[in-house]
Amino acid sequence: MWIWTALGIAVAITFAMAFLGRLYFERLRKGVGLPYVEGRKKHRVIPIASEKEILGISSKSPAYLTALVALLGLLAILYLMIFKPF
């Protein structure tokens, strides 16, 4: 049973990291003037934002949060593998 729980955690980690990264990179793509997607709708290129705005967007990177999600999930999986609680 523990292995299915570990697999579920791995899938949850994947979706959480993809969601966090997607939100950030959509804003960044929009700021630098590349085609971007909001929801499921594709948008054309818009004018490039100022350097200050781009730096503001890039400074709000969710890298630490994404790494924390991955690390906590990995620790949970390791706990299940080592102790096999159920």
Order of alpha helices (4+ residues) and beta strands (2+ residues): alpha-beta-beta-alpha-alpha
